[in-house]
Amino acid sequence: MDYLMKTRILIGVIIVLIIINITVIAFVFFSPHIEKEPQMLEGRGPSAALFLEKELGFSEEQKNEFAKLRRDHLRKTQIIRQELKKMKDSFFELIKEDTMNRTKLREYLAAIGQKESDINLVTFEHFKNVRAICNSEQRQKFDAIIQEVLRMLPHPAPPPQDVGGPRPGPPRGGE
């Protein structure tokens, strides 16, 4: 090909790319924005809070009270989760030690288990409080859907297993 033909092809490609860019930009700015439901925590799963409000048909007063309960619950569990993270970090730092102190490991595991229990207790109390703001008809509906709501909540990783217990895995002895 001669120089003139290459130049024409190059100009054609550039024009096509400019048209594509303008189309994409127009699409981004002028297309209707689809709003997603707010997520309960850190963008994981559908919002249990919105589901509860919708399914129970909360009044504005109930929505306000529910929002207060939810903020309080999130604040309490966030504090416990931060403590739990520090405990787990310290627990796994023990890997670096040359000698393993099983008593020390069990103490960490017990403390980690207690924090997990604390989160469950705070969550239990939260939902008891939510149920308390419901009228009798809403309570019946709440009782019917609470297990579904609990499945919607984000769940932390399971706690480490007790180091003294049996270990799952393939049978030993080459079987």
C-alpha positions, 0 to 999 in steps of 0.5 A: 500500500502506498502512503496515501492509502495508509493515511486514509485507513488510519483516519477512518480508524481514528474517526470510528474510535472517536464515535465509539468514545462519544457514544460510551460517554453519552451512554454513561451520562444520559442513561437512567441510573439504576439505584441498588438497594443499600447493603447492610454491611460492607456491601454483602448480600441484600439488606436485611433492614430493608427486607424487614421494613418492607415485609413488616410494613413499618410506619414512619415512627417504627422506621425511625425507631428501627433505624435507632436500634440498627445504629446501636446494634451496628455500633456495639457489634463493630466494637466487639468485631474489632476486639475479636480481630485483635484477638485472632491476630494475636492468636495466629501470631503464636504460629511464629513461636518455636514451642507451642503452649497448648494452655495459652492456645486454649485461653485464646480460643476461649476468649475468641469464643466468648467474643463470638458469643457476645456478638450473638447475644447483642444480635439476639437482643437487637432482634428482640427489641425490633420485635418489641416495636412491632404491633401484634400483626407485625409480630406474627409476620416477624416470627415467620420471617426471622430465620430468613432475615438471619440468613441475610446477615453477613457471617464472620469466618468460623472461629478456630477449632480447639487444638486438642480435638480430632482433626477432620481429613482423610483417614490415616494409614494410606486408606 
